[in-house]
Amino acid sequence: MATAQTPLKIGYVPEHFSTPLHFAQKYFGLDAELIPFPSGTGHMITSIRSGEIDVGIGLTEGWVAGLGKSDLEGDGGYKIVGTYVETPLCWAISTGANRPLNGVADLKNGKIGVSRIGSGSYVMGFVLADEQGWLNESQSSEGPFEVVPLQTFEKLRNGVNDSTVDFFMWEHFTSKRYYDSGEIKRIGEIYTPWSSWKIVASTNVLQDSDDKRLNDMFEKIDKGVKYFEKNQDEAVKYISTSLDYSEEDAKEWLKTVKFASSTKKVDVAVIQKTVATLQKAKVLGDDGMSPEQMITQ
């Protein structure tokens, strides 16, 4: 376990949402090792439980699904401690450029590509199936579609084009460059019915009441958020030069996103709604950790 003097190891997804975190370190002295997880929240869950990272910034549905399982071992390895993004996430639904699939209705009983079992791309597939009424119709023990883990966004794009899978779901603006180039085809979308990004901390870190690193982290990320909001041109430049987005898409994304002004807070009602939705979508049973137990304020 890291000591209180050791910089926090923070896992994050290297997408446009990471920009305030970059500013927090560049301008406000965030004392942390930032570790990218391009494969997403599911991979971070594995890493925080194994002690490879102390903190993770990832998708609400992934963190909640990880703690809500009925076969959860021990204390789950982490708690939800903060909110990073207040707005919902737009999950774009993609298939191969030349596949004869033209809408969500064509995906029933097909193969869904996901980064990992338990990831946001996995969880939201079942939320989509629930919205479409496929869960009640499915007679298969496997559910409404076959799930194929492919780890990375690049492998998911390749998978829909070589027919390894029929579709996958990923954040809209991250996908858009590949719609514009003609590599993949957009056939639908679904929004999370909750605020999209949460911050979690390892239970090992939380056990030490004298450890001030989390409070310092929240303070620095809050400053990074404020800087991001006041310096949109710099944000666009960073996103369009250091990350995989066009300047036009970065500007459009800025119109849609709202970061938490105070990251050290978690609205239990958001977690309750997420749990209820995931139970309805049969991602979670009703005998796992309660929403209140998932949070440390």
C-alpha positions as CSV (number, residue, x, y, z in Angstrom):
1,M,0.0,0.0,0.0
2,A,1.2,3.5,-0.8
3,T,2.3,5.8,2.0
4,A,0.7,9.2,2.5
5,Q,3.8,10.8,1.0
6,T,3.7,8.8,-2.2
7,P,2.0,10.5,-5.2
8,L,-1.4,9.0,-5.9
9,K,-1.7,6.7,-8.9
10,I,-4.8,7.9,-10.8
11,G,-6.3,5.8,-13.5
12,Y,-8.1,7.7,-16.3
13,V,-9.4,7.3,-19.8
14,P,-7.3,9.3,-22.3
15,E,-10.2,11.0,-24.0
16,H,-11.5,14.6,-24.2
17,F,-13.0,14.2,-20.7
18,S,-9.5,14.0,-19.2
19,T,-8.7,17.6,-20.1
20,P,-9.4,19.2,-16.7
21,L,-7.2,16.5,-15.1
22,H,-4.4,17.5,-17.5
23,F,-4.8,21.1,-16.5
24,A,-4.9,20.2,-12.8
25,Q,-1.5,18.7,-13.1
26,K,0.0,21.2,-15.5
27,Y,-1.1,24.4,-13.7
28,F,-2.1,23.5,-10.2
29,G,0.5,21.0,-9.0
30,L,-1.7,17.9,-8.8
31,D,0.8,15.5,-7.2
32,A,-0.1,12.3,-8.9
33,E,1.0,9.7,-11.5
34,L,-1.6,9.8,-14.2
35,I,-2.0,6.3,-15.7
36,P,-4.0,6.0,-19.0
37,F,-6.6,3.2,-19.4
38,P,-7.7,3.4,-23.1
39,S,-9.7,0.2,-22.6
40,G,-11.9,2.0,-20.0
41,T,-13.5,1.5,-16.6
42,G,-13.6,-2.3,-16.5
43,H,-9.8,-2.4,-16.8
44,M,-9.5,0.2,-14.0
45,I,-11.7,-1.9,-11.7
46,T,-9.2,-4.8,-12.1
47,S,-6.3,-2.5,-11.5
48,I,-7.6,-0.7,-8.4
49,R,-8.5,-4.0,-6.8
50,S,-5.0,-5.3,-7.4
51,G,-3.4,-2.2,-6.0
52,E,-1.9,-0.9,-9.3
53,I,-3.8,2.4,-8.9
54,D,-5.2,4.3,-5.9
55,V,-7.9,6.3,-7.7
56,G,-10.0,5.8,-10.8
57,I,-11.9,8.3,-12.9
58,G,-14.4,6.4,-15.0
59,L,-18.0,5.7,-16.0
60,T,-20.7,5.7,-13.3
61,E,-22.4,2.5,-14.7
62,G,-19.0,0.6,-14.7
63,W,-18.2,1.5,-11.1
64,V,-21.7,0.7,-9.8
65,A,-21.8,-2.6,-11.7
66,G,-18.5,-3.6,-10.2
67,L,-19.7,-3.0,-6.6
68,G,-23.3,-4.3,-7.1
69,K,-22.5,-7.9,-8.0
70,S,-24.0,-10.5,-5.7
71,D,-20.7,-12.5,-5.6
72,L,-18.6,-9.4,-4.6
73,E,-15.4,-10.4,-2.8
74,G,-14.6,-8.6,0.5
75,D,-15.2,-4.8,0.5
76,G,-15.1,-4.6,-3.3
77,G,-11.7,-2.9,-3.3
78,Y,-13.0,0.7,-3.9
79,K,-15.7,3.2,-3.0
80,I,-17.3,6.0,-5.0
81,V,-15.9,9.2,-3.5
82,G,-16.6,12.0,-6.1
83,T,-18.3,13.2,-9.2
84,Y,-16.3,14.3,-12.2
85,V,-18.9,15.0,-15.0
86,E,-22.5,16.1,-14.3
87,T,-24.0,15.6,-17.8
88,P,-25.1,12.2,-19.2
89,L,-23.0,10.4,-21.7
90,C,-24.1,9.8,-25.3
91,W,-23.2,6.3,-26.3
92,A,-23.1,6.0,-30.1
93,I,-24.0,2.6,-31.6
94,S,-21.7,1.6,-34.4
95,T,-21.4,-1.2,-37.0
96,G,-19.1,-1.9,-39.9
97,A,-19.1,0.6,-42.8
98,N,-20.4,-2.0,-45.3
99,R,-22.5,-4.2,-43.0
100,P,-26.2,-4.6,-43.9
101,L,-27.3,-3.2,-40.5
102,N,-29.1,0.1,-40.6
103,G,-30.8,0.5,-37.2
104,V,-31.1,-0.7,-33.6
105,A,-33.8,-3.2,-34.5
106,D,-31.3,-5.1,-36.7
107,L,-29.1,-5.8,-33.7
108,K,-31.4,-8.2,-31.8
109,N,-29.8,-11.6,-31.2
110,G,-26.6,-10.4,-32.8
111,K,-23.1,-10.1,-31.3
112,I,-22.1,-7.1,-29.3
113,G,-18.5,-6.1,-28.9
114,V,-17.4,-4.7,-25.5
115,S,-14.1,-3.7,-24.1
116,R,-14.5,-5.9,-21.0
117,I,-17.2,-7.8,-19.1
118,G,-18.5,-5.2,-16.6
119,S,-17.3,-2.2,-18.5
120,G,-19.5,0.7,-19.5
121,S,-19.8,-0.6,-23.1
122,Y,-21.0,-3.9,-21.6
123,V,-23.4,-2.5,-19.1
124,M,-25.0,-0.1,-21.6
125,G,-25.6,-2.9,-24.0
126,F,-28.0,-4.4,-21.6
127,V,-29.6,-1.0,-20.8
128,L,-30.2,-0.7,-24.6
129,A,-31.7,-4.3,-24.7
130,D,-34.0,-3.4,-21.8
131,E,-35.2,-0.2,-23.6
132,Q,-35.8,-2.3,-26.7
133,G,-37.8,-4.9,-24.8
134,W,-35.3,-7.7,-25.8
135,L,-34.6,-8.9,-22.3
136,N,-38.2,-10.1,-21.8
137,E,-38.2,-11.8,-25.2
138,S,-34.9,-13.5,-24.8
139,Q,-35.1,-17.3,-24.1
140,S,-31.4,-17.8,-24.1
141,S,-29.4,-18.0,-20.9
142,E,-26.8,-15.9,-22.7
143,G,-29.2,-12.9,-22.9
144,P,-30.4,-10.9,-25.9
145,F,-27.1,-11.0,-27.7
146,E,-23.7,-12.7,-27.7
147,V,-21.1,-10.7,-25.8
148,V,-17.5,-10.6,-27.3
149,P,-14.8,-8.7,-25.3
150,L,-12.3,-7.0,-27.6
151,Q,-10.4,-4.8,-25.1
152,T,-9.8,-1.6,-27.1
153,F,-11.7,0.9,-29.3
154,E,-9.5,0.1,-32.2
155,K,-10.2,-3.7,-31.9
156,L,-13.9,-2.9,-31.6
157,R,-13.8,-0.9,-34.9
158,N,-11.9,-3.7,-36.6
159,G,-14.4,-6.2,-35.1
160,V,-17.5,-4.7,-36.7
161,N,-15.8,-4.5,-40.1
162,D,-14.5,-8.1,-40.1
163,S,-17.8,-9.4,-38.7
164,T,-16.3,-10.7,-35.5
165,V,-19.1,-8.6,-33.9
166,D,-22.2,-6.9,-35.2
167,F,-22.1,-3.7,-33.2
168,F,-20.4,-1.9,-30.3
169,M,-21.2,1.2,-28.2
170,W,-18.7,4.0,-27.5
171,E,-18.9,7.7,-26.6
172,H,-20.2,9.7,-29.5
173,F,-17.4,12.3,-30.1
174,T,-14.7,9.7,-29.7
175,S,-16.5,7.7,-32.4
176,K,-17.3,10.6,-34.7
177,R,-13.9,10.9,-36.4
178,Y,-14.3,7.3,-37.6
179,Y,-17.8,8.1,-39.0
180,D,-16.5,11.1,-40.8
181,S,-13.7,9.0,-42.4
182,G,-16.1,6.2,-43.4
183,E,-14.4,3.5,-41.3
184,I,-17.5,2.7,-39.3
185,K,-21.2,3.5,-39.5
186,R,-23.5,5.1,-36.9
187,I,-26.9,3.4,-36.5
188,G,-28.2,4.8,-33.2
189,E,-27.5,6.2,-29.8
190,I,-28.5,5.9,-26.2
191,Y,-27.9,8.3,-23.3
192,T,-27.1,7.3,-19.8
193,P,-30.0,8.3,-17.5
194,W,-27.4,9.5,-14.9
195,S,-24.4,11.8,-14.6
196,S,-21.7,10.0,-16.5
197,W,-18.3,10.1,-14.7
198,K,-17.5,9.3,-11.1
199,I,-14.3,9.2,-9.0
200,V,-13.5,6.2,-6.9
201,A,-10.7,5.5,-4.4
202,S,-9.1,2.3,-3.2
203,T,-10.4,1.1,0.2
204,N,-6.8,0.8,1.2
205,V,-6.3,4.6,0.7
206,L,-9.6,5.3,2.5
207,Q,-8.6,3.3,5.6
208,D,-5.9,5.8,6.5
209,S,-7.7,8.8,8.1
210,D,-4.5,10.8,8.2
211,D,-4.0,10.5,4.4
212,K,-4.6,14.0,3.0
213,R,-3.9,13.1,-0.6
214,L,-7.5,12.7,-1.7
215,N,-8.5,16.1,-0.3
216,D,-5.6,17.7,-2.1
217,M,-6.6,15.8,-5.3
218,F,-10.1,17.1,-5.2
219,E,-8.9,20.6,-4.6
220,K,-6.5,20.5,-7.6
221,I,-9.1,18.8,-9.9
222,D,-11.6,21.5,-9.0
223,K,-9.1,24.1,-10.0
224,G,-8.5,22.2,-13.2
225,V,-12.2,22.3,-14.0
226,K,-12.4,26.0,-13.4
227,Y,-9.4,26.6,-15.6
228,F,-11.0,24.4,-18.3
229,E,-14.2,26.4,-18.2
230,K,-12.4,29.8,-18.5
231,N,-9.9,28.7,-21.2
232,Q,-12.0,26.9,-23.8
233,D,-9.6,27.8,-26.6
234,E,-6.7,26.2,-24.9
235,A,-8.9,23.2,-24.1
236,V,-9.8,22.8,-27.8
237,K,-6.2,23.1,-28.8
238,Y,-5.2,20.4,-26.3
239,I,-8.0,18.1,-27.3
240,S,-7.4,18.5,-31.0
241,T,-3.6,18.2,-30.9
242,S,-2.9,15.8,-28.0
243,L,-6.0,13.6,-28.3
244,D,-7.8,11.9,-31.2
245,Y,-10.4,14.6,-32.1
246,S,-10.8,17.3,-34.7
247,E,-11.0,20.9,-33.6
248,E,-14.6,21.1,-34.9
249,D,-15.6,18.1,-32.8
250,A,-13.8,19.4,-29.7
251,K,-15.8,22.7,-30.0
252,E,-19.1,20.8,-30.4
253,W,-18.3,18.6,-27.4
254,L,-17.7,21.6,-25.2
255,K,-21.3,22.7,-25.8
256,T,-22.6,19.4,-24.4
257,V,-20.5,18.8,-21.3
258,K,-20.7,20.1,-17.7
259,F,-18.0,19.1,-15.2
260,A,-18.8,19.0,-11.5
261,S,-17.9,22.4,-9.8
262,S,-17.1,20.5,-6.6
263,T,-15.8,17.0,-7.4
264,K,-15.8,15.8,-3.8
265,K,-19.5,14.9,-3.7
266,V,-21.7,12.0,-4.6
267,D,-25.5,12.3,-4.9
268,V,-26.8,9.0,-3.5
269,A,-29.9,9.4,-5.6
270,V,-27.8,9.1,-8.8
271,I,-26.3,5.8,-7.5
272,Q,-29.8,4.6,-6.5
273,K,-31.1,5.3,-10.0
274,T,-28.1,3.6,-11.6
275,V,-28.6,0.5,-9.4
276,A,-32.3,0.4,-10.2
277,T,-31.7,0.7,-13.9
278,L,-29.0,-2.0,-13.9
279,Q,-31.2,-4.3,-11.9
280,K,-34.0,-3.8,-14.4
281,A,-31.6,-4.5,-17.2
282,K,-30.5,-7.7,-15.4
283,V,-26.9,-6.5,-15.1
284,L,-27.3,-6.7,-11.3
285,G,-29.4,-8.8,-9.0
286,D,-31.1,-7.4,-5.9
287,D,-28.8,-9.0,-3.4
288,G,-25.6,-6.9,-3.9
289,M,-24.1,-3.9,-2.1
290,S,-26.6,-1.1,-1.5
291,P,-26.1,2.3,-3.1
292,E,-25.4,3.8,0.3
293,Q,-22.6,1.2,0.9
294,M,-21.0,2.0,-2.4
295,I,-20.3,5.6,-1.4
296,T,-17.8,7.3,1.0
297,Q,-18.5,11.0,1.5
